[in-house]
């Protein structure tokens, strides 16, 4: 069992994740910032009313999914609120990982 835990921690430290947290949907919020970098990461700041992940950064999220980026870009361009489903994985910078995005109609 101890060996499995060590392997598990090694995988997450190499992949850029530091901690496990809770998963679930955030509340709706406005997009404050949307960035894409040359590593294929999409970083988004959303002023959500609640974030079940309890990662260090309550308003910053990340994904590598191009469809998420497109929906987030459309929501930002049209001043729509979004809610995000977080996986429970926290990035080293404390950003919550996104698994789904929903736009408020």
C-alpha positions, 0 to 999 in steps of 0.5 A, spaced: 500 500 500 505 504 501 508 503 494 502 505 491 501 511 495 509 513 493 507 511 485 501 515 485 504 521 488 510 521 483 505 521 478 502 527 480 508 531 482 511 530 475 504 531 471 504 538 475 499 537 480 500 538 487 493 536 491 487 532 491 481 536 492 473 536 491 470 535 485 463 538 482 460 544 479 462 551 481 457 557 481 456 561 475 460 567 474 463 572 469 470 571 466 475 576 468 481 573 464 482 568 459 489 566 457 492 560 452 499 559 452 504 555 448 504 549 452 496 548 450 494 550 457 488 555 457 487 559 464 481 562 466 479 567 472 472 567 473 468 570 479 464 564 481 460 564 487 462 557 490 468 553 488 467 546 491 475 544 489 478 548 495 484 549 491 488 555 493 486 559 488 478 560 488 477 564 482 483 561 477 482 554 473 485 551 467 484 546 462 487 543 455 481 542 452 480 546 446 472 545 446 472 548 453 477 554 450 472 555 445 466 556 449 469 560 454 472 565 449 464 565 446 462 566 453 467 572 454 465 575 448 458 575 449 458 577 456 455 571 459 456 567 465 459 560 466 459 555 471 465 550 471 465 542 473 472 541 477 475 535 477 478 535 484 485 536 482 489 542 483 495 545 479 501 547 482 499 554 482 493 552 486 488 552 479 482 548 479 482 543 473 476 543 469 472 537 466 466 541 463 464 548 462 456 550 461 454 557 459 448 561 462 443 562 456 
